[in-house]
Amino acid sequence: MYSYKTHGTCATKIDFDIIDGKLHNVHFTNGCPGNLQAMCILLEGMDAQKAAQMLNGIHCGEKSTSCSDQLSKAISEHLGK
């Protein structure tokens, strides 16, 4: 399990596994529960690099980042990019 402390979002931490290049067990601590739960379900089993590319750069309102953008950063960090 990889843990990432988020920056600039309501969610404070993201935990996830990458097994054989696929995302598994994505979990956000805090944040918007319905939206984040749905995102975690949709991302289950997705190619991690593809997910990072798709989620990169998404903003939440006027913030310069979002929970999904933070997940992109966490995946990229974990993959060593």
Buried (B, 14 or more C-beta within 10 A) or exposed (E): EBEBEBEEBBBEBBBBBBEEEBBBEBBBEEBBEEBBBEBBEEBEEBBBBBBBEBBBEBEBEEEEBBBBBBBBBBBBEBEEE
